[in-house]
Amino acid sequence: MTDNTRTTDTLRPVPRSLSVVVVGYDMDRELPRTLQTLAPPYQRDIDAGEYEIIVVDNGSPRRIGREVAPPGVAVRCLRLDAAPPSPARAANAGIREADGDLVGLIVDGARLASPRLLATARQAHKIAPRGVITSPAYHLGGARHMDADEIGYDQRAEDALLEASGWPADGYELFRISTLAGSSGRGWFGPMGESSALFMGKEHWHELRGLDERFDLPGGGLVNHDLYRRACALGGAQPVVLLGEGTFHQIHGGAATTRRYTWDEMHAQYEAIRGVPYEPPDNDALYLGRVPDSAIAHLELSTRWLAQHAARPTHERDDDRGEARAGAVRPPGWPSPAAG
C-alpha cells in the first residue's frame, strides 16, 4: 500500500466520532457523486468536524486522488498498488486507518447515500453500542442493474434520470427513482442478504478481523454477505435497520450487476470457504429513523411482503431465506424487465 495521501489538513480541532470508509475502483463518474452525498451540506444533522471519509483506491488504472474530495469535510485517500480484484483487502486497509469510535463501510464506491444516513447511524450506535447498523439497498432506475439491458437502462439514461429527479437538491428524491436491490428484496422488514453500508463500533470490527480476504473473485463475490452474517453472529450483536435511509447503486459495470459472475458461482465459493450454504442472518432487528414521503411506496411494498410472509406456515418460510433474486420490489409505475 502506498503512503496515505491526505486531502485535508491533518490537524483535528475536535475528536472525530465517525469514520466512513469508501472503496473505489475505476469510478471516475460514480465516486465523486458518492462522496458528494457523504459530505455537507448534503448530509444533514451531523457536523462536518465530527467525521472523516477514507477513500481507498483498489488499484484503479487512473489514480484516485485529491480531485475527488468534496469541500467541507476531512477526506483521506489511500491506494493499493497491484491490488487484487476483490475489494476485501482495500476495505480492511481503510478500516485499519479509521479514527472514529464508529466505523462505516461502503464497499462499493458507486453507492449514493441518503441525507441522514450518517446522523441516523450515529444515533443508532448510541442506542445499541453492539449494533450492526445498516440500511436497505437500492438500484437507481426501474430494474435491478443485472436486468438493466432488458429495459434499455444505461449510464446515459441514469444521468438523465438523476437530472430530472431534483437530485442532489433533495437526496430523498432518490427513493422515487429506485428499485430495491436483491439483497434487500424482502423489503425493509425481511432478512437482508448483505449490508451495502455497514456501521459498527471499532471494537466490533476488530473482533471480526475485517473482511475475509479468501473471497478473491472480482468484486468480492459474497464477501459482503459473509461480513454481514458474521457481524450479526457475534455475541451481543444487535442488527439495526435505518428506516427511510439507504444507498443507491449507480450503474457502472460491476462484476455482480453485469452478471460476469452468477449467483451460483459466487455462492459456490462461499460454500467452499464456509462449508455451508449462505443464509441471511435471522436476528430480530431494531428499526430507527423517519420515513420521507418519497419512500412511502417502498414502505407499502415492504409491509405487504411482511404480511404475506407472516401468513405462511412457519415450515414454508425457509423458502424466503435465500437471496431474493426473483422479482424486484419497485414502486408503482416502473416497467418490469419483461415489459421491455
C-alpha positions in Angstrom: 0.0 0.0 0.0 1.4 3.4 -0.8 1.6 6.2 1.7 -1.6 8.0 2.7 -2.5 11.0 0.6 -4.3 13.3 2.9 -6.7 15.6 1.1 -7.4 17.9 4.1 -5.5 19.3 6.9 -4.5 16.5 9.3 -4.8 18.8 12.4 -8.0 17.9 14.0 -9.6 20.5 16.3 -12.1 18.0 17.8 -12.1 14.2 18.0 -14.0 12.6 15.2 -16.6 10.1 16.4 -17.3 8.6 13.0 -15.1 7.3 10.1 -16.6 6.3 6.8 -14.6 4.0 4.5 -15.4 4.0 0.8 -13.7 1.6 -1.6 -13.5 2.6 -5.3 -12.1 1.1 -8.5 -12.2 2.9 -11.8 -15.2 5.1 -10.9 -14.5 8.5 -12.4 -18.2 9.1 -13.0 -19.7 7.5 -9.9 -17.3 8.1 -7.0 -17.4 11.9 -7.0 -21.2 11.7 -6.7 -21.0 9.2 -3.9 -18.6 11.4 -1.9 -20.8 14.4 -2.6 -23.6 12.6 -0.8 -21.4 11.9 2.2 -20.3 15.5 2.7 -22.1 18.6 3.9 -24.5 20.2 3.2 -26.0 17.0 1.6 -25.6 15.1 4.9 -27.9 16.6 7.5 -27.9 16.7 11.3 -24.2 16.0 11.6 -21.3 18.5 11.9 -18.6 18.1 9.3 -16.0 18.2 12.1 -17.4 15.1 13.7 -16.5 12.6 11.0 -14.0 11.7 8.3 -14.1 9.9 5.0 -11.4 7.5 4.0 -11.3 6.7 0.3 -9.4 3.5 -0.7 -8.4 3.2 -4.3 -8.3 -0.5 -5.1 -5.6 -0.1 -7.8 -7.6 1.9 -10.4 -5.9 2.4 -13.7 -6.1 6.2 -13.1 -5.1 7.1 -9.6 -7.9 8.4 -7.3 -6.5 11.5 -5.7 -7.3 14.9 -4.3 -9.7 15.9 -7.1 -12.4 13.6 -5.8 -12.5 15.1 -2.3 -15.6 17.2 -1.7 -15.1 20.5 0.2 -16.0 21.0 3.8 -15.2 17.6 5.3 -12.0 15.7 6.2 -11.0 13.2 3.5 -8.1 10.9 3.3 -7.1 8.9 0.2 -5.2 5.6 0.3 -4.2 3.5 -2.6 -3.4 -0.2 -3.0 -0.9 -0.7 -5.9 -1.1 -4.1 -7.6 -4.4 -4.6 -5.8 -6.3 -7.9 -6.0 -9.6 -7.8 -7.9 -11.6 -8.3 -4.7 -12.2 -5.2 -2.6 -11.7 -7.1 0.7 -8.1 -6.1 1.2 -8.8 -2.5 0.3 -11.7 -2.4 2.8 -9.6 -3.8 5.5 -6.9 -1.2 4.9 -9.4 1.6 5.2 -10.9 0.1 8.4 -7.4 -0.1 10.0 -6.9 3.6 9.3 -10.2 4.7 10.8 -10.0 7.1 13.8 -13.7 7.1 14.7 -15.3 5.0 17.5 -18.0 4.2 14.9 -16.8 3.0 11.6 -18.9 2.7 8.4 -18.0 0.7 5.3 -19.3 1.3 1.8 -17.5 -1.4 -0.1 -18.8 -0.2 -3.5 -18.0 3.4 -4.2 -20.8 3.7 -6.7 -23.5 3.9 -4.0 -25.1 7.3 -3.3 -26.2 7.9 0.3 -29.4 9.3 1.6 -29.2 12.6 3.5 -29.3 11.4 7.1 -27.5 8.1 6.7 -24.6 9.2 8.9 -26.5 11.0 11.5 -29.0 8.2 12.0 -26.3 5.6 12.1 -24.6 7.5 14.8 -27.8 7.8 16.7 -28.3 4.0 16.4 -24.8 3.4 17.8 -25.7 5.4 20.9 -28.9 3.3 21.4 -27.2 0.0 20.6 -23.4 0.0 21.2 -23.2 -3.5 19.9 -25.3 -2.5 16.9 -24.8 -4.0 13.4 -26.2 -0.9 11.7 -27.4 -0.9 8.1 -30.0 0.5 5.7 -31.8 -1.1 2.8 -30.0 -1.0 -0.6 -31.5 0.2 -3.9 -30.6 0.3 -7.5 -31.3 3.5 -9.4 -33.8 3.0 -12.2 -36.7 0.8 -12.9 -34.9 -2.6 -12.7 -32.1 -4.2 -10.8 -28.9 -3.5 -12.7 -28.3 -7.1 -13.7 -31.6 -6.7 -15.7 -30.9 -3.2 -16.9 -30.3 -4.2 -20.5 -33.8 -5.6 -20.7 -35.3 -2.1 -20.2 -32.6 -0.1 -22.1 -31.2 1.4 -18.9 -27.6 2.6 -19.1 -25.4 5.3 -17.7 -26.8 7.9 -20.1 -30.3 7.0 -19.1 -29.3 7.2 -15.4 -27.7 10.6 -15.9 -30.9 11.9 -17.4 -33.0 10.3 -14.6 -30.9 11.9 -11.9 -31.0 15.3 -13.6 -34.8 15.2 -13.8 -35.3 13.9 -10.2 -34.2 17.0 -8.4 -31.1 15.4 -7.0 -28.9 16.5 -5.4 -31.0 19.3 -4.0 -33.1 16.8 -2.2 -31.4 13.4 -1.8 -34.6 11.7 -0.5 -36.0 12.0 -4.1 -33.8 9.1 -5.0 -36.4 6.8 -3.4 -38.8 7.8 -6.2 -36.4 6.6 -8.9 -35.1 3.4 -7.4 -35.7 -0.3 -7.0 -34.8 -2.4 -4.0 -31.7 -4.4 -4.6 -31.7 -8.2 -4.5 -30.1 -8.3 -1.0 -33.0 -6.1 0.2 -35.6 -7.8 -2.0 -37.7 -8.8 1.0 -38.3 -5.2 1.8 -37.4 -3.2 4.9 -38.6 -5.8 7.4 -37.4 -9.0 5.9 -33.9 -10.6 6.3 -31.2 -8.7 4.4 -28.7 -10.7 2.5 -25.9 -8.2 3.0 -25.2 -4.6 4.1 -24.2 -2.1 1.5 -23.4 0.5 4.2 -22.4 -1.2 7.4 -21.7 0.7 10.6 -20.3 -0.8 13.7 -18.1 0.2 16.7 -14.4 -0.1 16.1 -14.1 -2.9 18.7 -16.7 -4.9 16.8 -14.7 -4.6 13.6 -11.6 -5.7 15.5 -13.5 -8.8 16.8 -14.4 -9.7 13.2 -10.9 -9.1 11.9 -12.5 -7.3 9.0 -13.4 -8.9 5.7 -12.3 -12.4 4.8 -9.7 -11.9 2.0 -10.2 -15.5 0.8 -13.2 -14.1 -1.1 -11.0 -13.3 -4.1 -13.4 -13.1 -7.0 -13.6 -9.8 -8.9 -16.0 -7.6 -6.9 -15.6 -9.9 -3.9 -18.3 -12.4 -4.7 -20.2 -12.9 -1.4 -17.6 -11.3 0.8 -20.0 -8.6 1.9 -22.7 -11.2 2.6 -20.2 -13.1 4.7 -19.2 -10.0 6.6 -22.8 -9.1 7.5 -23.6 -12.6 8.6 -20.5 -12.9 10.8 -21.2 -9.5 12.3 -24.7 -10.5 13.3 -23.4 -13.7 14.8 -21.0 -12.0 17.3 -22.0 -12.2 20.9 -24.4 -9.4 21.9 -24.8 -8.2 18.3 -28.0 -6.2 17.6 -28.9 -5.6 14.0 -30.4 -2.1 13.5 -32.1 -1.1 10.3 -32.3 2.6 9.4 -35.7 3.3 8.1 -36.0 6.0 5.5 -32.3 5.9 4.7 -30.4 3.9 2.1 -27.7 3.6 -0.5 -28.5 3.9 -4.2 -26.3 2.0 -6.7 -25.2 3.7 -9.9 -24.8 1.5 -12.9 -21.1 1.1 -13.6 -20.3 -2.4 -14.9 -19.7 -4.1 -11.6 -18.9 -7.8 -11.5 -22.2 -8.9 -9.9 -24.6 -6.4 -11.5 -23.3 -7.2 -15.0 -23.5 -10.9 -14.4 -19.8 -11.5 -15.1 -20.2 -13.8 -12.1 -23.5 -15.5 -11.4 -25.1 -16.0 -8.0 -24.3 -19.8 -8.3 -20.6 -19.1 -9.0 -20.3 -16.7 -6.1 -22.3 -19.0 -3.8 -20.1 -21.9 -4.7 -17.1 -20.0 -3.4 -19.0 -19.2 -0.2 -19.7 -22.8 0.3 -16.1 -23.8 -0.4 -14.9 -21.3 2.3 -17.6 -21.8 4.9 -18.7 -25.3 4.3 -22.4 -24.5 4.4 -24.9 -22.7 2.1 -25.3 -19.0 2.6 -28.4 -17.8 4.5 -29.1 -14.2 5.7 -29.0 -13.6 9.4 -32.3 -14.1 11.2 -31.6 -11.9 14.3 -34.5 -9.7 15.4 -33.8 -6.2 14.2 -34.4 -2.8 15.8 -35.8 -0.1 13.5 -34.8 3.5 13.7 -35.5 6.5 11.5 -38.1 8.6 9.8 -40.0 7.9 6.5 -40.0 10.6 3.9 -42.9 10.9 1.6 -40.8 9.9 -1.3 -40.2 6.4 0.4 -43.9 5.6 1.1 -44.2 3.4 -1.9 -41.2 1.3 -0.7 -42.7 1.2 2.8 -46.0 -0.1 1.4 -44.4 -2.8 -0.7 -42.3 -3.8 2.3 -45.2 -4.2 4.7 -47.1 -6.2 2.0 -44.1 -8.6 1.8 -44.1 -8.9 5.6 -47.8 -9.6 5.8 -47.6 -12.3 3.1 -44.6 -13.8 4.8 -46.3 -13.9 8.2 -49.4 -15.5 6.7 -47.4 -18.5 5.5 -47.0 -21.6 7.7 -43.7 -21.5 9.6 -42.3 -24.5 7.9 -42.7 -22.8 4.5 -40.9 -19.6 5.4 -37.4 -21.1 4.9 -38.1 -20.6 1.2 -37.6 -16.9 1.8 -34.1 -17.3 3.4 -32.0 -17.3 0.2 -31.0 -14.3 -1.9 -34.1 -12.6 -3.2 -33.4 -13.0 -6.8 -36.8 -13.3 -8.5 -38.9 -10.2 -8.9 -37.6 -6.8 -7.9 -39.5 -4.7 -5.4 -40.2 -1.5 -7.3 -42.6 1.4 -6.8 -45.7 1.7 -9.0 -45.1 3.0 -12.5 -41.7 1.4 -13.1 -41.7 -1.0 -16.0 -40.8 -4.6 -15.4 -37.8 -6.0 -17.3 -40.1 -8.4 -19.2 -42.1 -5.4 -20.4 -39.0 -4.0 -22.2 
